[in-house]
Amino acid sequence: MKKLNDYPKALEVIMSSFLRDLNLSVKEDNNVPEDFKESLLLKGVLVENLQTMMEVSPSLYFKVFDENKLYISIVPVIDVDTTRFRAYINNDSYGSIVDNRLEADRIAVEIAIEFLEQRLNSSQNETEAQP
């Protein structure tokens, strides 16, 4: 599994998105004690937690990529006796066909993080090149 710290610009976008969603959900929930809300908002989102989420439930990242026009689809590849899965990003397939959806989700998220980092780096380079 790739490390999020290797993609600093993508990590910043991902953290910002998760923090925004966390703030919204905590603020709207009247059942959560105020001191817990404040503590949670002060701590924010830790890279270690994001890394764990990527390994355990990578589909939680799909919204972040949708917001950045990297659309992930996991498509079943059905054979007579088995169903396997393949990851697609913006209608192009990536990685190999794998035995379970979770592994396909992981593959897609790792590749989407790379794409997001590349996109952010190239847009920064274009901005720096302008007079």
PyMOL commands that set and color helices and strands:
alter all, ss='L'
color gray80, all
select helices_A, chain A and resi 4-6+8-28+34-43+47-56+58-67+101-129
alter helices_A, ss='H'
color red, helices_A
select strands_A, chain A and resi 72-78+83-89+92-98
alter strands_A, ss='S'
color yellow, strands_A
deselect
rebuild
show_as cartoon
